[in-house]
């Protein structure tokens, strides 16, 4: 892990206890606003002229606090949060989205975001499986944790590891999405995006206690309490507290984590207020790292549970997040909203990545203290009206994200090591360093602002929906060396359009198509280039997608074909650094989810990707596959309710990932791999209380394999892991 990977972001917030106190105070203050007056239901009369009638509709759009319904079984939602478009049914929008629920998280004992996304055939995880951070490969493009949104806001999600204990839903968007939420902070949301929705109080009181353990000696407990108060349940509170500690299934690797989440909300007839506080603290000791290969041969993976880390390696992560949101229905069918959030991150780690070369394997010690302060806000309006026979759903919004990253580093000289017989060495002395280790200073400062407008026109009683929109984005990115000297000053703007079409010949079937784009700040020419220091224009990635969706409430399916083109950079024959290359991914995705027959639930799908490098430097690698992009992946997950024993459910999952290349010349690769998981749960009543017992095992065969080559690093798959839990509702 390089120091540069740990330095992405801005806007300084008071630290630690002062910072947390200010967030909590802001949330508490937001809830002093009284309830609003009753809502009018009047509808404008049609005009008696030759002009088309313009009519305000009284139907209310879905609200962020009102979760979209799920398919039968409750594990996948039928609708999602589509950014500036708000909550929508999936069948009504021209995009590919899958939303996983808290029920799936509980039933599968998913502890990390990677565990949840193991269900998705378009997503694979790198750097995770017991390492210090998780990177998600969506439609073949890497996306870092910095670019995951939380409650619709960029920049405020814990950027390395995200606990699932406070999550209500995980939205996985497939494809370029700069219009929906704006450009992501580090520009990696190209093949798709991820949005996390925090838990909120339901109408039904909840007091849920879960105790859990693993076969390796990791134990934990989770308390989840939700209540609503007031004559009509206007005020709600949801509290989640979770703690885990112990050794993982990787030899010697130890994890400890603490998650606290508090969600408050007020639901009036016109006014709705929301406030969230999230605190995460995690520590990983002796975590198994990724592996870099510089030689001519890819090493064989060690045994599945073997740990080639140094015992002095660790990662300490602490994130404090606060979010407030307000919505107001100022006339029937029209809603204005404003939201803001802040995050303070404090990280410190000592890392050691093995480097496998022709002459042997070496490693070094990299120490990185890192802090981030981020703020994010959005405001906008959504509404419905008619012009004659044509309906309109219009949106207008603005957003801003500021991220201040502060880093320093220490680096030792290399020492010999091995992936198979790792000799422990004392923590090596520092040979190189940069910055103030006790008080890291700003190394990256990012400011992103945008405005967006759209109109979805409905024809033939909304059986045909055409969406047109645009977002104008201003990108400011400054970089500084460890002495505080500015080394980069990027300031540019660009407009990204959106075109989408939905045709619904039948109520449960929709054909869709879209053209959307992703956006990232342009790269800076390196010192070896003739145009050293030049900042290239913003990188615009373009997507074209067509598909079909099916939704009968119990069972859903989708099929989509897509093409995404991303600019790539290189130094040309004249010595100039240019963005004349291209990486093109053409693919097909198919997914099914829900309950096709009573007692049987499916989450399954497959993805085929034909990925190519195009217009490379001197055509040297034209036609080659990009690093870390498998050509074929599938996931088949199923649950079966045993009829002979009420409450007993059996589950199984098969994950397949095709071969991947480790270099652009396609001379190094890893083979395809398969993983099999099994599980069971039993819902019963113990002492009058609903109780569910769960047991699962991942990687049943304890297969040793390289799971990913994303980023040019080898990530080893996790060994066989046994998980147990008991959940009781009081």
C-alpha positions in Angstrom: 0.0 0.0 0.0 1.5 3.3 -1.1 1.5 6.6 0.7 -0.3 8.2 -2.2 -3.2 5.8 -1.9 -3.8 7.1 1.5 -3.8 10.7 0.6 -7.0 11.7 -1.2 -9.0 14.7 0.2 -10.2 18.6 2.6 -12.1 21.3 4.7 -10.8 21.1 8.3 -13.2 20.2 11.1 -12.4 20.3 14.8 -11.0 17.0 15.8 -11.9 14.1 18.1 -14.2 14.9 21.0 -14.8 18.5 20.0 -15.7 17.4 16.5 -18.1 14.7 17.7 -19.8 17.1 20.1 -20.4 19.6 17.4 -22.0 17.0 15.2 -24.3 15.7 18.0 -25.3 19.3 18.9 -26.2 20.0 15.2 -28.4 16.9 15.1 -30.1 17.8 18.4 -30.7 21.4 17.2 -32.3 20.2 14.0 -35.0 18.4 16.0 -36.2 21.6 17.7 -38.3 22.5 14.7 -42.0 22.0 15.3 -44.3 19.9 13.2 -45.8 21.6 10.1 -49.4 22.4 9.2 -51.8 20.0 7.5 -51.3 19.4 3.8 -53.7 20.7 1.2 -55.1 18.2 -1.3 -56.6 20.7 -3.7 -55.9 20.1 -7.4 -55.7 22.9 -10.0 -58.6 22.9 -12.5 -57.8 22.5 -16.2 -57.5 25.6 -18.3 -60.3 26.3 -20.8 -58.1 27.5 -23.7 -56.5 26.0 -26.8 -53.2 25.6 -24.9 -52.5 22.3 -23.2 -53.6 22.0 -19.6 -51.0 22.2 -16.9 -52.1 20.3 -13.8 -50.4 19.9 -10.4 -50.7 16.3 -9.2 -51.4 15.5 -5.6 -49.6 12.2 -5.6 -46.6 12.2 -3.4 -43.2 10.8 -4.4 -41.5 8.2 -2.3 -39.6 9.7 0.6 -36.0 8.9 1.7 -37.5 7.7 5.1 -40.0 5.5 3.3 -38.2 2.4 2.2 -39.2 0.9 -1.1 -40.9 -2.5 -0.8 -38.9 -5.7 -1.2 -39.3 -8.8 -3.3 -40.7 -11.9 -1.5 -38.1 -13.0 1.1 -37.1 -9.5 2.0 -33.5 -9.7 0.8 -33.6 -7.5 -2.3 -35.6 -4.3 -2.6 -37.8 -3.4 -5.6 -36.7 0.2 -5.5 -33.7 2.3 -4.7 -32.3 5.8 -4.0 -31.4 7.3 -7.4 -29.6 10.4 -6.3 -31.1 13.6 -7.6 -34.1 11.6 -8.9 -34.9 10.4 -5.3 -36.5 7.2 -4.3 -37.8 5.3 -7.4 -39.1 1.8 -8.3 -36.4 0.1 -10.3 -38.8 -0.8 -13.1 -39.5 2.9 -13.6 -36.0 4.1 -14.2 -33.6 3.5 -17.2 -30.7 2.3 -15.1 -29.4 -1.0 -13.5 -29.5 -1.0 -9.7 -29.7 -3.8 -7.1 -30.4 -3.0 -3.5 -29.6 -5.4 -0.7 -31.5 -5.2 2.6 -30.6 -5.5 6.3 -32.5 -8.8 6.3 -29.9 -10.2 3.9 -27.1 -8.8 6.0 -28.5 -10.5 9.1 -29.4 -13.8 7.4 -26.0 -14.1 5.8 -24.1 -12.8 8.8 -22.4 -10.3 6.5 -19.9 -8.3 8.6 -18.3 -6.1 5.9 -19.5 -4.5 2.8 -17.5 -7.0 0.7 -19.6 -9.8 2.4 -22.8 -8.1 1.1 -21.5 -7.6 -2.4 -20.5 -11.3 -2.6 -24.1 -11.7 -3.8 -23.6 -9.5 -6.9 -22.4 -11.0 -10.2 -21.1 -7.6 -11.5 -19.0 -6.9 -8.4 -15.7 -8.4 -7.1 -13.6 -7.2 -4.2 -9.9 -6.6 -4.1 -7.5 -5.7 -1.2 -10.1 -7.1 1.2 -10.6 -10.6 2.6 -8.7 -9.7 5.8 -6.6 -6.8 4.5 -6.8 -3.2 5.6 -9.1 -1.7 3.0 -11.6 -2.9 0.4 -11.8 -1.9 -3.3 -14.8 -2.9 -5.4 -14.5 -3.8 -9.1 -17.8 -3.0 -10.8 -18.3 -3.9 -14.4 -14.5 -4.3 -14.5 -13.6 -0.8 -13.1 -12.1 -0.4 -9.7 -13.9 1.9 -7.2 -12.3 2.8 -3.9 -14.1 3.3 -0.6 -13.6 7.1 -0.9 -16.2 7.1 -3.6 -19.0 5.3 -1.7 -21.9 7.6 -0.7 -23.7 7.6 2.6 -27.4 8.5 2.7 -26.9 10.0 -0.8 -23.9 12.2 0.2 -20.4 11.8 -1.2 -17.3 12.3 0.9 -18.6 11.2 4.4 -18.4 7.4 4.3 -15.7 5.7 6.3 -13.2 5.2 3.5 -11.4 2.0 4.2 -13.7 -0.5 6.0 -17.5 -0.1 6.5 -19.3 -2.1 9.2 -22.7 -3.4 8.2 -24.3 -3.2 11.7 -25.9 0.2 11.1 -26.9 -0.4 7.5 -30.5 -0.7 6.4 -29.8 -1.0 2.6 -26.9 -1.2 0.2 -27.6 0.3 -3.2 -25.4 -1.0 -6.0 -25.6 1.1 -9.1 -24.2 -0.5 -12.3 -22.7 2.0 -14.8 -21.5 5.6 -15.0 -23.5 7.9 -12.8 -22.1 11.4 -12.7 -25.5 12.9 -13.3 -27.3 11.2 -10.4 -24.9 12.1 -7.6 -22.2 14.2 -9.2 -18.6 13.3 -9.8 -17.2 11.1 -7.1 -14.4 12.6 -4.9 -11.6 10.6 -6.3 -13.2 9.8 -9.7 -13.3 6.0 -9.5 -17.1 5.6 -9.8 -16.9 4.7 -13.4 -18.3 1.2 -13.7 -20.8 1.9 -11.0 -21.5 3.3 -7.6 -22.5 2.2 -4.1 -24.8 4.1 -1.7 -25.3 3.1 1.9 -28.6 3.8 3.8 -28.5 3.9 7.5 -31.1 2.3 9.7 -34.1 4.4 10.9 -36.9 3.7 13.3 -39.7 1.6 11.9 -43.4 1.9 13.0 -43.0 -1.4 14.9 -41.0 -1.2 18.1 -37.7 -3.1 18.0 -35.4 -4.4 20.6 -33.0 -6.9 19.0 -29.9 -8.5 20.6 -27.4 -10.6 18.6 -24.5 -12.6 20.0 -22.1 -14.1 17.5 -18.9 -16.1 17.2 -16.6 -17.7 14.7 -14.7 -21.0 14.5 -11.4 -19.0 14.9 -12.3 -17.4 18.2 -13.8 -14.1 17.2 -16.8 -13.0 19.4 -19.2 -10.1 19.3 -22.6 -8.6 20.3 -25.0 -6.3 18.6 -27.9 -4.3 20.1 -30.5 -2.8 17.8 -33.2 -0.7 19.4 -35.9 1.4 17.5 -38.9 3.3 18.8 -41.4 5.9 17.6 -43.1 8.4 19.9 -45.8 11.0 19.7 -49.6 10.8 19.1 -49.0 9.7 15.5 -45.5 8.3 15.9 -44.0 11.5 14.6 -40.6 11.2 16.4 -38.4 8.2 15.9 -35.1 7.0 17.3 -32.9 4.0 16.2 -29.8 3.0 18.1 -27.2 0.4 17.0 -24.2 -0.6 19.1 -21.9 -3.4 18.0 -18.6 -4.8 19.2 -16.4 -7.6 17.9 -13.0 -8.9 19.0 -10.8 -11.9 18.2 -8.7 -13.8 15.7 -10.0 -14.3 12.2 -9.7 -17.4 10.1 -6.3 -16.2 8.8 -3.5 -17.4 11.1 -2.5 -14.7 13.7 -4.7 -12.0 12.2 -6.7 -10.2 14.9 -9.6 -7.7 14.4 -11.3 -5.5 16.9 -14.2 -3.1 16.0 -16.7 -0.9 17.7 -19.7 0.7 15.9 -22.2 3.2 17.4 -25.0 4.6 15.3 -27.9 6.9 16.4 -30.7 7.9 13.9 -33.4 10.5 14.8 -36.3 11.6 12.6 -39.4 13.7 12.8 -42.3 13.0 10.4 -44.8 15.8 10.0 -47.5 16.1 7.4 -45.4 18.5 5.3 -42.0 18.7 7.1 -39.6 15.8 7.7 -36.4 16.0 9.6 -33.6 13.4 9.8 -30.4 13.2 11.8 -27.7 10.5 11.9 -24.6 10.0 14.0 -22.1 7.2 13.1 -18.9 6.3 14.9 -16.6 3.4 13.8 -13.4 2.3 15.4 -11.5 -0.6 14.0 -8.1 -2.1 14.5 -6.5 -4.9 12.4 -3.3 -6.5 13.8 -1.1 -8.7 11.7 -3.4 -8.4 8.7 -2.6 -10.5 5.7 -1.5 -8.0 2.9 -1.8 -7.9 -0.8 1.2 -9.1 -2.9 3.0 -7.2 -5.6 4.7 -9.1 -8.5 7.7 -7.5 -10.4 9.1 -10.7 -11.8 8.2 -12.9 -14.7 6.2 -15.5 -12.8 3.0 -15.3 -10.7 3.7 -17.2 -7.4 1.5 -20.0 -6.3 -0.9 -19.0 -3.5 0.1 -20.2 0.0 -2.2 -22.4 1.9 -5.6 -20.7 2.5 -5.1 -19.6 6.1 -1.3 -18.9 6.0 -0.4 -15.4 7.0 2.7 -13.9 5.4 2.4 -10.6 7.3 4.9 -9.2 9.8 3.6 -9.3 13.4 4.3 -5.6 13.9 1.9 -4.6 11.0 -1.4 -3.0 12.0 -4.1 -0.6 10.9 -6.0 1.6 13.3 -9.1 3.3 11.8 -11.5 5.8 13.5 -14.4 7.6 11.7 -16.9 10.0 13.1 -19.8 11.0 10.9 -22.8 13.3 11.3 -25.7 13.9 8.8 -28.8 16.1 8.9 -31.6 16.4 6.3 -34.8 18.3 6.0 -37.7 17.9 3.5 -40.7 20.1 3.0 -43.8 19.6 0.8 -44.4 23.2 -0.1 -47.3 22.4 -2.5 -49.0 19.0 -3.2 -46.7 16.9 -5.4 -43.6 19.2 -4.9 -40.8 18.6 -2.3 -37.8 20.7 -1.4 -34.9 19.2 0.4 -31.6 20.1 2.0 -29.0 17.9 3.5 -25.5 18.2 5.0 -22.9 15.9 6.5 -19.4 15.9 8.0 -16.8 13.3 8.6 -13.5 13.2 10.6 -11.2 10.3 10.0 -8.1 9.4 12.0 -5.9 6.5 10.7 -2.5 5.1 11.5 -0.9 2.0 10.1 2.3 0.1 9.7 2.2 -1.9 6.5 4.4 -4.4 4.8 3.6 -5.6 1.3 5.6 -8.5 -0.1 7.2 -7.8 -3.5 7.9 -11.0 -5.6 10.7 -10.5 -8.1 12.9 -12.8 -10.2 15.7 -12.6 -7.6 13.4 -13.4 -4.6 10.8 -11.8 -2.3 11.3 -8.6 -0.3 9.3 -6.3 1.8 9.7 -3.0 3.6 7.9 -1.1 6.4 5.6 1.8 5.4 4.1 3.8 8.3 1.4 6.3 7.5 -0.5 8.5 9.9 -3.5 9.9 7.9 -6.4 12.2 8.8 -9.3 13.5 6.8 -11.9 16.2 7.3 -14.8 16.2 4.9 -18.0 18.1 4.5 -20.8 17.5 2.0 -24.1 19.1 1.2 -26.9 19.1 -1.3 -30.2 20.9 -1.9 -32.9 20.7 -4.5 -36.5 20.4 -5.5 -38.6 17.6 -7.1 -42.1 17.8 -8.4 -44.8 16.5 -10.7 -47.1 18.3 -13.1 -48.9 17.6 -16.4 -49.0 19.4 -19.7 -52.0 17.9 -21.4 -51.5 14.2 -21.9 -47.8 14.4 -21.0 -46.7 14.0 -17.3 -43.5 15.5 -16.0 -41.3 14.7 -13.1 -38.8 17.5 -12.8 -35.8 17.8 -10.5 -33.2 20.5 -9.8 -30.4 20.3 -7.4 -27.0 21.4 -6.3 -24.2 19.7 -4.3 -20.8 20.5 -2.8 -18.1 18.2 -1.4 -14.9 19.3 0.3 -12.2 16.9 1.4 -9.0 17.8 3.2 -6.5 14.9 3.4 -3.5 15.2 5.8 -0.7 12.6 5.7 2.9 11.9 6.5 5.0 8.7 6.1 8.0 6.7 7.1 9.7 4.0 5.0 12.3 1.5 5.8 14.8 -0.2 3.5 13.7 -3.6 2.1 14.4 -6.9 3.8 14.0 -10.5 2.5 10.8 -12.4 3.2 8.8 -15.3 1.8 5.1 -16.1 1.1 5.5 -19.7 2.3 8.0 -19.6 5.2 7.8 -16.1 6.5 10.5 -15.1 8.9 9.5 -12.5 11.5 11.9 -9.5 11.7 12.0 -6.6 14.2 10.3 -3.5 12.9 12.9 -2.0 10.6 14.4 1.4 11.2 13.2 4.4 9.2 15.3 5.2 6.1 13.0 7.8 4.5 10.3 10.0 5.8 8.1 12.9 4.9 5.8 15.3 6.8 5.1 15.7 10.5 4.2 12.3 11.9 2.6 13.8 15.1 0.6 16.4 13.2 0.2 15.5 9.5 -0.4 18.5 7.2 -2.6 18.8 4.1 -1.4 16.8 1.1 -4.6 16.9 -0.9 -7.4 19.4 -1.0 -10.5 18.7 -3.1 -13.6 20.8 -3.8 -16.4 19.6 -6.0 -19.5 21.7 -6.8 -22.3 20.9 -9.2 -25.8 21.8 -10.3 -28.2 19.4 -12.0 -31.6 19.6 -13.7 -33.8 16.9 -15.3 -37.3 16.2 -16.7 -38.9 12.8 -17.0 -41.7 13.0 -19.5 -44.4 10.4 -19.4 -46.4 9.3 -22.4 -49.3 6.9 -22.9 -50.3 6.9 -19.2 -46.6 6.7 -18.2 -46.0 3.5 -20.2 -43.2 5.4 -22.0 -40.9 7.5 -19.8 -38.2 9.7 -21.4 -35.6 11.3 -19.1 -33.3 14.1 -20.2 -30.9 15.9 -17.8 -27.6 17.5 -17.3 -25.2 18.2 -14.5 -22.5 20.9 -14.6 -19.6 20.1 -12.4 -16.7 22.3 -11.1 -13.6 20.4 -10.1 -10.9 21.9 -7.9 -8.0 19.7 -6.8 -4.8 20.9 -5.1 -1.9 18.7 -4.1 1.0 19.5 -1.7 4.3 17.8 -0.9 5.3 17.0 2.6 6.9 20.4 3.1 3.6 22.1 2.4 4.6 23.3 -1.1 1.8 23.2 -3.6 2.6 20.8 -6.5 -0.7 20.7 -8.3 -3.6 23.2 -8.8 -6.4 21.8 -10.8 -9.5 23.9 -11.6 -11.9 23.0 -14.4 -15.5 22.4 -15.2 -17.6 20.2 -17.5 -21.2 19.3 -18.2 -22.3 15.7 -18.3 -25.6 14.9 -20.0 -28.1 12.1 -19.3 -30.6 10.5 -21.7 -32.8 7.6 -20.6 -35.8 5.8 -22.0 -38.2 3.3 -20.3 -40.9 1.5 -22.3 -43.4 -0.6 -20.3 -45.6 -2.7 -22.7 -46.9 -4.6 -19.7 -47.2 -3.7 -16.1 -44.5 -6.0 -14.9 -42.0 -5.6 -17.9 -39.9 -2.6 -18.8 -37.4 -2.1 -21.6 -34.8 0.6 -21.0 -31.9 2.4 -22.5 -29.6 5.1 -21.3 -26.5 7.2 -22.1 -24.7 8.4 -19.0 -21.2 9.5 -18.1 -18.7 9.4 -15.3 -16.3 12.2 -14.5 -12.8 12.5 -12.9 -10.2 15.3 -12.7 -7.6 15.0 -15.4 -4.1 13.7 -14.6 -1.0 15.9 -14.4 1.9 15.3 -16.7 4.9 13.7 -15.0 8.4 15.1 -14.7 9.6 12.8 -17.5 7.2 14.4 -20.1 7.8 17.3 -22.3 4.7 19.0 -21.0 5.7 18.4 -17.3 3.2 19.8 -14.9 0.4 20.3 -17.5 -3.1 19.4 -16.1 -5.2 17.5 -18.6 -8.9 18.2 -19.1 -11.4 16.3 -17.0 -11.7 12.6 -17.9 -15.2 11.8 -19.3 -16.1 8.2 -19.3 -19.2 7.3 -21.5 -21.7 4.6 -21.1 -24.4 3.2 -23.4 -26.8 0.6 -22.0 -29.9 -1.2 -23.1 -31.9 -3.8 -21.1 -35.1 -5.3 -19.9 -36.5 -5.7 -16.3 -39.2 -7.9 -14.9 -41.0 -7.4 -11.5 -44.0 -9.3 -10.3 -43.5 -8.2 -6.7 -42.5 -11.7 -5.6 -39.8 -12.3 -8.1 -37.6 -10.0 -10.3 -35.1 -10.3 -13.1 -33.0 -8.1 -15.3 -30.9 -8.3 -18.5 -28.6 -5.5 -19.7 -26.0 -5.0 -22.3 -23.5 -2.1 -21.8 -20.5 -0.4 -23.2 -18.3 1.9 -21.1 -15.3 3.8 -22.5 -12.7 5.3 -20.2 -9.8 7.6 -21.3 -6.3 6.3 -20.5 -3.1 8.3 -20.4 0.4 7.7 -21.7 3.5 9.6 -22.9 3.5 9.6 -26.8 6.3 9.4 -29.2 6.9 13.1 -29.1 7.3 13.0 -25.3 4.0 14.6 -24.5 1.7 13.2 -21.7 -1.7 12.8 -23.3 -5.1 11.2 -22.7 -5.4 9.7 -26.1 -5.8 6.1 -25.1 -9.0 4.3 -24.3 -10.2 1.3 -22.1 -13.4 -0.1 -23.4 -15.6 -2.6 -21.6 -18.5 -4.2 -23.5 -20.6 -6.6 -21.5 -23.9 -8.4 -20.7 -25.4 -8.8 -17.2 -28.3 -11.0 -16.1 -29.7 -11.2 -12.6 -32.7 -12.9 -10.8 -33.8 -12.3 -7.3 -36.8 -13.0 -5.1 -39.1 -16.0 -4.5 -40.1 -17.8 -7.7 -41.9 -20.5 -5.8 -43.0 -20.6 -2.2 -40.2 -21.6 0.1 -37.4 -21.1 -2.4 -35.5 -17.8 -2.8 -32.8 -16.9 -5.3 -30.1 -14.3 -5.7 -28.2 -15.3 -8.8 -26.7 -13.8 -12.0 -23.9 -13.7 -14.5 -21.7 -11.1 -16.1 -19.7 -11.3 -19.3 -17.2 -8.5 -20.1 -15.2 -8.1 -23.3 -12.6 -5.5 -22.1 -9.9 -4.1 -24.3 -7.1 -1.6 -24.3 -7.3 0.7 -27.3 -5.1 3.4 -28.9 -2.3 2.7 -26.5 1.2 4.1 -26.8 2.5 3.1 -30.2 -0.2 0.5 -30.2 2.0 -1.7 -28.0 -0.9 -3.3 -26.1 -3.8 -2.6 -28.4 -6.4 -5.3 -28.0 -5.0 -6.6 -24.7 -7.3 -7.0 -21.7 -6.9 -4.5 -18.8 -5.5 -5.6 -15.5 -8.0 -7.3 -13.1 -11.0 -7.7 -15.4 -12.3 -11.3 -15.6 -14.2 -12.1 -18.8 -16.9 -14.1 -17.1 -18.4 -14.2 -13.5 -21.5 -15.7 -12.0 -23.1 -16.0 -8.6 -25.8 -18.6 -7.7 -27.3 -18.2 -4.3 -30.4 -20.1 -3.1 -32.4 -20.6 0.1 -34.8 -23.5 0.8 -37.4 -23.5 3.6 -37.6 -27.1 4.9 -41.3 -28.0 5.0 -40.9 -30.8 7.5 -39.5 -28.5 10.1 -41.1 -25.0 10.3 -38.5 -22.3 10.7 -35.6 -24.2 9.3 -33.9 -22.7 6.2 -30.9 -24.1 4.2 -28.8 -21.9 2.0 -26.0 -22.4 -0.5 -23.9 -20.2 -2.8 -21.5 -20.7 -5.7 -19.2 -17.9 -6.8 -17.2 -18.2 -10.1 -14.7 -15.7 -11.4 -12.8 -16.1 -14.6 -9.0 -15.7 -15.3 -7.5 -12.2 -14.8 -4.3 -10.6 -16.1 -1.8 -9.0 -13.8 0.0 -6.8 -16.3 -1.0 -4.7 -19.4 1.1 -6.9 -21.7 -1.0 -9.9 -20.7 2.0 -12.1 -19.9 1.1 -12.7 -16.3 -2.3 -14.0 -15.1 -4.2 -15.9 -12.5 -6.5 -18.8 -13.2 -10.3 -18.9 -12.7 -11.6 -19.7 -9.3 -14.7 -21.1 -7.6 -16.0 -20.7 -4.1 -18.7 -22.6 -2.4 -20.6 -21.4 0.8 -23.2 -23.1 2.9 -25.5 -21.9 5.6 -28.6 -22.6 7.7 -30.9 -20.8 10.1 -33.6 -21.8 12.4 -36.3 -19.4 13.6 -38.2 -20.4 16.7 -39.4 -19.1 20.0 -37.3 -19.3 23.2 -39.0 -18.4 26.5 -41.7 -16.6 24.6 -39.2 -14.5 22.5 -38.7 -14.8 18.7 -35.2 -16.2 18.3 -33.1 -17.1 15.2 -30.0 -19.3 15.2 -27.7 -19.0 12.3 -24.6 -20.9 11.1 -22.6 -20.5 7.9 -19.3 -21.6 6.4 -17.7 -19.8 3.5 -15.1 -21.4 1.2 -16.3 -24.8 2.3 -13.4 -26.6 0.5 -10.8 -24.3 2.1 -9.5 -23.6 -1.4 -6.3 -21.6 -1.7 -6.5 -19.1 -4.6 -5.7 -15.7 -5.8 -9.0 -13.9 -5.9 -8.1 -10.7 -7.8 -5.3 -8.8 -9.6 -7.0 -5.4 -9.5 -4.6 -2.6 -9.2 -1.7 -4.8 -10.2 -1.7 -6.6 -6.8 -2.6 -10.1 -5.9 -5.4 -10.5 -3.3 -5.7 -13.9 -1.7 -9.1 -15.4 -1.1 -10.2 -15.9 2.5 -9.9 -19.4 4.0 -12.7 -21.5 5.2 -14.6 -19.5 7.8 -17.3 -20.7 10.3 -19.8 -18.1 11.7 -22.4 -18.6 14.4 -25.0 -16.2 15.8 -28.2 -16.1 17.9 -30.6 -13.2 17.5 -33.5 -12.5 19.9 -36.3 -9.9 19.7 -37.5 -8.7 23.1 
